[in-house]
Amino acid sequence: MLRALTRHLKGPFRNALIQTVMQKHWKVLGSPKILAASHNYFPVRQYAIRPKETSFMEENTLSNKILQYMRTNTKYAAVDSLSIGQVQNNTFSDAYAMHQLLLVISHSLIPKTKDILKLFSLYKLPQHSILQDMISKKSLMLNVKRKVIESLSHMTENELRNFASALKELKFVKTRYLMDIARNIDLECDKRTYKADLEKCLHLFDILLILYGNNVYRRKQYDNFMALFETHIESAQPQDLVQILYYVGIGKRRKLSRDFVDLLVRKLETHYEDLSFHDAGIAAASVFKSNVKVSKYSSFIKKTANHLQTKVKECPCLNDLDSYGLVAMMKILRAAQYQDHRILSSLNSFIMHNNADNLSPQFIAHTLALYANSCVYEPDVFSRLEELILQHLKAPLLSVRIRDLSRILWAFSHVNHQCCREILSISDKSLMEFIHNGEVDIYPQFLSSTLLSMAMMGHYPQPLIKEAFKHERIHQLQDYQKSKQLSRLLTLNECLKVELPELTVALPDISKSNLPTRTLVDEVQHRPALATLLKGAKFINEIVGAPVLKLKFPIAYINYASLVYDASELKGNNCNSLPSSTSQRDHVIQQLSAVKDNTSKQQISIELIDSQSTLSTSQPIGMVKLKIQLMNKSGWEVRKIYSGDVETCSNDEQAIGALILDELTKVCYYG
C-alpha cells in the first residue's frame, strides 16, 4: 500500500520540486513590483513568461489573440465552437455526484461526450483534484481513462476541440494520466487526416495547437500535417495560405523543405494585395519567421510597403493586431533592405500625432530600427519616440521587453541621436532588473548588444559590464548568437582599454573559430568604393616603390578597414626605381616626406565614408564613428575621404592617388 502511494505521489512531488526551483530562479515572477521597490528599479515585464496564477483561458498574449482572430473569422478553417465555460453552467460539484459521474463513464459502452466534458470541467474546480482521485480511486480512474480514450473516435471535431481546451486548462503536461489522453488525441487527429480535405486538416491541426501551443512543432504530427498541407496547396484559398503560413512560422522552417515555403509565398503573392490588413500582417510575420529571403524588387515587398503606408495614413489608433501587422511589415522591409521615403514620411506624421497608449514599445523599437537601417535621421521623430519609450519605462503597466530596449538603444546609437541621460540611467536599472529576474539567462545576447550600443553613446555602466563579462554568462551564449556576441564583447573590451582603463575585465579563452571571420578581401567586396580607393593607393605605392599605404583593421574586432600611411616604409632615395616619371616620383616622395616630418602623430589613417557609414549630414555613424573616436583617443591622425569624391574620379587611378595625397598633406596644416 505504501509503495503504491509513493509511486503515485512521485510524479506530483517531482513536479512540485521543479516548480519550487523555478520559483526560486524567477525570484519575482508573480510580483515584479516587489523587486522594483526593493532595488529601486523601474518595472519591466518579461513577455516570454506567463505567471503561474494566469489560467489558460485568461491568457492575453499576442499569439493567442491572433489565434482567436482566426478562430472567430468565418473565412478561416478554424472556427471556434461551444466554450468550456458554457459547459460548466450545467455541471454539479458535490463529491457524491462526482463519484457517480465517474461510475457512469467507466461502465458505459461508449461514454457520452457531454459527460466527459462535465467531468474534466469539474476537475478545474478547487474542491476536486484529479491527483487525489488517481490515488484514492486508482482502478476506477484507470477504467475511466480507457473509456475516455475509446470514446475519442466517436467525438466530433468540435467536441475534440472542447476536450483539448479542457485538458489544456488542467495543465495536462504535469500528469502522466492526462498526457496519455492528450497523446491519443494526437493520434486521433492524425488518423482523421487520411480522408480529410484541406479545411478539415486545418481544423484538426488547430486542435493540436490548442493542446500544445507553439510547441506543437516538436510533435511528430507537425511533420505529417505539413506534408498534408503541401499536397493540398493547389486547392488552397488565400485565407488558407495565410493560415498555413502562420503554422509554418511556428516551426520557423527548421523542419520543412525550402521549396514548400517558397511555393507558399509565391502563391500568396498573387492574392496578397487583396487581403485585409490583419491577414496581410499575419502573412508578413509568418514569412519573416520562416526566414524566407525576399528580394527588395519583388512585388511581395512592394505590396507590403503599400499595405503599411495605407494603414498609417488611414488609422489614427492601433489595436493589438494592427500593431502586430505594422511591426511584421517593418521587419520584412528591413530584412529586404527596402527603402522608400514615402513610407517614412507617412510614419513621421503618424508618430507625431500619437501617444504612448497607442504606440507599443515593440512598435517604437521596430520603427526606430527601420529609420536607422535606412540611414535616415529625423530629429523630431526620434525625440518623440524617445519621449514615448521613457513613458513606457516609467509606467506601472510593465510593458517593455529586453529585446525592445536593446533595439531602441541600437537605433539611437546608430544614427548619433543624443538621447537624454535619464533614459540611459533608467535603461541601466531596467537591465539590472532583467538580470535579477533571470531574463538575461534566457536571452544573454541582448545584454552584450545593449552595452555596445551604450558604448557608442559614450555610456559605460560598470556593474552591467562586469555582469556581461562573467564567464558563466558568456558560456550561456549558443548557436549563431555565440559568434556575434563574443565579437561584440571583445569590441567592448577594446573600448574599455581606451575609455575606462581602470576597469579591467577577465576575458575567457576564446578560439578564433568562435569569432566571425571578415578578411580584407571581404571588406573590399562589401564596400565597392573602397575597392576603387585602393586603386589610387596601389598607384602611389608603385610610384614610390614601397608599400607606404596599407589596408588594415586598425582597431581589433571592429571590421571596418582603414587606409593606413606607414611612414617607416618611406626611405627616400633608397626606394626602388620604377619605370615612371622621375619628376612625378620625386613630387610624391616629397609630399609624403613632408607629411612624415611635419606631424607629431605616429600613425595616420584615411577613412572612407560611404553610404553605409554616414547620414545626410556626412558625419560618421555607428561602428565607424566608434572606431574613429577610439583611434583619435589612441593617438591616431584620422583623415576622411567621401565615397562621392572617389566616384567622381571615374576609376582614374592617378586622380584617386592625387585625392589621397591631397588628404594626407592636409595633416601638415591641420594636424
Long-range contacts (C-beta under 8 A, 24 or more apart in sequence): 4-138, 5-135, 8-134, 8-135, 8-138, 9-135, 11-174, 11-175, 11-176, 12-131, 12-174, 12-175, 15-174, 19-52, 23-52, 25-438, 25-441, 26-437, 26-438, 27-436, 27-437, 27-438, 28-436, 28-437, 29-437, 32-398, 32-437, 33-396, 35-433, 35-436, 35-437, 36-433, 39-429, 39-432, 39-433, 39-436, 40-429, 41-429, 41-430, 41-432, 41-433, 42-393, 42-394, 42-426, 42-429, 42-430, 42-433, 43-396, 43-398, 43-433, 44-393, 44-398, 44-400, 44-401, 44-402, 44-405, 44-430, 44-433, 44-434, 45-397, 45-398, 45-399, 45-400, 45-401, 46-401, 46-434, 46-437, 46-439, 47-401, 48-439, 48-442, 49-439, 55-169, 56-165, 56-168, 56-169, 56-171, 57-84, 57-85, 57-165, 57-169, 62-320, 62-324, 63-213, 63-214, 65-320, 65-321, 66-246, 66-282, 66-321, 66-324, 67-206, 67-209, 69-278, 69-282, 69-321, 70-243, 70-246, 70-282, 71-206, 73-239, 75-237, 75-239, 76-202, 76-239, 76-242, 76-243, 77-198, 77-199, 77-200, 77-202, 77-203, 77-239, 77-240, 77-243, 78-202, 78-203, 78-206, 78-243, 79-203, 80-161, 81-158, 81-161, 81-162, 82-158, 82-162, 83-162, 83-165, 84-117, 84-121, 84-162, 84-165, 84-166, 84-169, 87-114, 87-117, 87-118, 87-121, 87-162, 88-121, 88-124, 90-118, 91-118, 91-121, 91-122, 92-122, 93-122, 93-125, 93-127, 93-128, 95-127, 95-128, 98-122, 98-128, 99-137, 102-133, 102-137, 102-140, 102-141, 102-144, 103-140, 105-144, 105-147, 105-148, 106-140, 106-143, 106-144, 106-147, 108-147, 110-150, 110-151, 110-154, 111-147, 111-148, 111-151, 113-151, 113-154, 113-155, 113-156, 113-159, 113-163, 116-148, 116-151, 116-163, 117-159, 117-162, 117-163, 117-166, 119-144, 120-163, 120-166, 120-167, 120-170, 121-166, 123-170, 124-166, 124-169, 124-170, 130-170, 130-175, 130-177, 130-178, 131-175, 134-175, 134-177, 141-177, 145-177, 145-180, 145-181, 148-181, 149-180, 149-181, 149-184, 152-184, 152-185, 152-188, 153-188, 153-191, 155-188, 157-192, 157-200, 157-203, 157-204, 157-207, 160-185, 160-188, 160-189, 160-207, 161-206, 161-207, 161-210, 164-207, 164-208, 164-210, 164-211, 165-210, 167-211, 168-210, 168-211, 172-211, 182-211, 185-211, 186-211, 186-219, 186-220, 186-221, 189-221, 190-221, 190-224, 193-224, 193-225, 193-228, 196-228, 197-232, 197-235, 198-229, 198-232, 198-235, 198-236, 198-240, 199-240, 201-225, 201-228, 201-229, 201-232, 202-229, 202-240, 202-243, 202-244, 205-247, 209-247, 209-250, 214-250, 216-250, 217-250, 217-251, 217-252, 217-254, 217-255, 222-251, 222-255, 223-255, 226-251, 226-255, 226-256, 226-260, 230-260, 230-263, 233-260, 233-263, 233-264, 233-267, 236-267, 238-268, 238-271, 238-274, 238-275, 238-279, 239-279, 241-267, 241-268, 241-271, 241-283, 242-268, 242-275, 242-279, 242-282, 242-283, 242-286, 245-282, 245-283, 245-286, 245-287, 245-290, 246-282, 246-283, 246-285, 246-286, 248-286, 248-290, 249-285, 249-286, 249-287, 249-288, 249-289, 249-290, 250-289, 252-289, 252-290, 252-291, 253-289, 253-290, 253-291, 253-292, 256-290, 261-290, 261-292, 262-292, 265-292, 265-294, 265-300, 268-300, 269-298, 269-299, 269-300, 269-303, 272-300, 272-303, 272-304, 273-303, 273-306, 273-307, 277-307, 277-310, 277-311, 277-322, 277-325, 278-321, 278-322, 278-325, 280-304, 280-307, 280-325, 280-329, 281-307, 281-321, 281-322, 281-324, 281-325, 281-326, 281-328, 281-329, 282-324, 282-325, 282-328, 284-325, 284-328, 284-329, 284-331, 284-332, 285-324, 285-325, 285-327, 285-328, 285-331, 287-332, 288-328, 288-331, 288-332, 288-335, 294-332, 294-335, 294-336, 295-336, 296-336, 296-337, 296-338, 298-336, 301-332, 301-333, 301-336, 301-338, 304-329, 304-332, 304-333, 305-329, 305-333, 305-338, 305-340, 305-343, 308-333, 308-343, 309-340, 309-342, 309-343, 309-346, 312-346, 312-347, 312-349, 312-350, 313-346, 313-350, 316-350, 316-353, 316-354, 316-358, 317-358, 318-358, 318-359, 318-360, 318-363, 323-359, 323-360, 323-362, 323-363, 326-363, 327-362, 327-363, 327-366, 330-366, 330-367, 330-369, 330-370, 331-366, 333-370, 334-366, 334-369, 334-370, 334-373, 337-373, 339-374, 341-376, 344-370, 344-371, 344-374, 344-376, 344-378, 347-381, 348-378, 348-380, 348-381, 351-381, 351-384, 351-385, 352-380, 352-381, 352-384, 355-388, 356-388, 356-391, 356-392, 356-395, 359-385, 359-388, 360-399, 361-389, 361-392, 361-399, 361-400, 361-401, 361-404, 361-405, 361-408, 362-401, 362-404, 364-388, 364-389, 364-392, 364-404, 364-408, 365-403, 365-404, 365-405, 365-407, 365-408, 365-411, 366-407, 368-407, 368-408, 368-411, 368-412, 369-407, 369-410, 369-411, 371-411, 371-415, 372-410, 372-411, 372-414, 372-415, 375-415, 375-611, 375-612, 375-614, 375-615, 375-621, 376-415, 376-615, 376-616, 377-415, 377-416, 377-417, 377-615, 377-616, 377-617, 379-417, 382-412, 382-415, 382-417, 386-412, 386-417, 386-419, 386-420, 386-423, 389-423, 390-420, 390-422, 390-423, 390-426, 393-423, 393-426, 393-427, 393-430, 394-426, 400-430, 402-431, 402-434, 402-439, 402-440, 402-443, 402-446, 402-447, 402-450, 403-443, 403-446, 405-430, 405-431, 405-446, 405-450, 406-446, 406-449, 406-450, 406-453, 409-450, 409-453, 409-454, 409-457, 410-449, 410-450, 410-453, 412-453, 412-457, 413-453, 413-454, 413-456, 413-457, 413-622, 414-453, 414-456, 414-621, 414-622, 415-615, 415-621, 416-615, 416-619, 416-621, 416-625, 419-457, 424-454, 424-457, 424-459, 427-454, 428-461, 428-463, 428-464, 431-461, 431-464, 432-463, 432-464, 432-467, 435-464, 435-467, 440-467, 440-473, 441-476, 444-473, 444-476, 444-477, 444-481, 444-485, 445-477, 445-481, 445-484, 445-485, 447-473, 448-485, 448-488, 448-489, 448-492, 449-485, 449-488, 451-488, 451-492, 452-488, 452-491, 452-492, 455-492, 455-495, 455-499, 455-626, 456-622, 456-623, 456-625, 456-626, 458-499, 460-495, 460-496, 460-499, 460-500, 460-503, 462-500, 462-503, 465-492, 465-496, 465-503, 465-505, 466-505, 468-492, 469-493, 469-505, 469-506, 469-507, 471-506, 471-508, 474-508, 475-508, 482-514, 483-514, 483-515, 483-516, 484-516, 486-510, 486-514, 486-515, 487-515, 487-516, 487-557, 490-515, 490-556, 490-557, 491-557, 491-558, 494-555, 494-556, 494-557, 494-558, 494-630, 495-626, 495-630, 498-630, 498-633, 498-634, 499-630, 499-633, 515-557, 516-559, 518-559, 520-551, 520-552, 520-553, 520-561, 523-551, 523-559, 523-560, 523-561, 524-551, 524-561, 527-608, 527-610, 527-612, 529-608, 529-610, 529-643, 529-646, 529-647, 530-561, 530-608, 530-610, 532-646, 532-647, 532-649, 532-651, 532-656, 533-563, 533-606, 533-608, 533-641, 533-646, 533-656, 533-660, 534-563, 535-651, 535-653, 535-656, 536-649, 536-653, 536-654, 536-655, 536-656, 536-657, 536-658, 536-659, 536-660, 537-563, 537-657, 537-660, 538-653, 539-653, 539-654, 539-656, 539-657, 540-588, 540-657, 540-660, 540-661, 542-578, 542-580, 543-578, 543-580, 543-584, 543-585, 543-588, 543-657, 544-569, 544-570, 544-575, 544-585, 544-588, 544-589, 544-592, 545-575, 545-576, 545-577, 545-578, 545-585, 546-570, 546-571, 546-575, 546-576, 548-592, 549-660, 554-603, 554-605, 554-627, 554-631, 554-636, 555-627, 555-630, 555-631, 558-623, 558-626, 558-627, 558-630, 560-613, 560-623, 560-624, 560-627, 562-605, 562-606, 562-607, 562-627, 562-631, 563-605, 563-606, 563-607, 563-608, 563-660, 564-603, 564-604, 564-605, 564-606, 565-592, 565-595, 565-604, 565-605, 565-606, 565-664, 567-592, 567-595, 567-596, 567-604, 570-596, 588-661, 591-661, 591-664, 591-665, 592-661, 592-664, 594-665, 594-668, 595-664, 595-665, 595-667, 595-668, 598-667, 598-668, 598-671, 599-637, 599-667, 599-668, 599-671, 600-671, 601-635, 601-636, 601-637, 601-667, 601-671, 602-635, 603-635, 603-636, 603-637, 604-636, 604-637, 604-638, 604-639, 604-664, 604-667, 605-631, 605-636, 605-637, 605-638, 605-639, 606-639, 606-640, 606-641, 606-660, 606-663, 606-664, 607-638, 607-639, 607-640, 607-641, 608-641, 608-642, 608-643, 608-646, 609-640, 609-641, 609-642, 609-643, 610-642, 610-643, 611-643, 614-642, 618-642, 637-667, 637-671, 639-663, 639-664, 639-666, 639-667
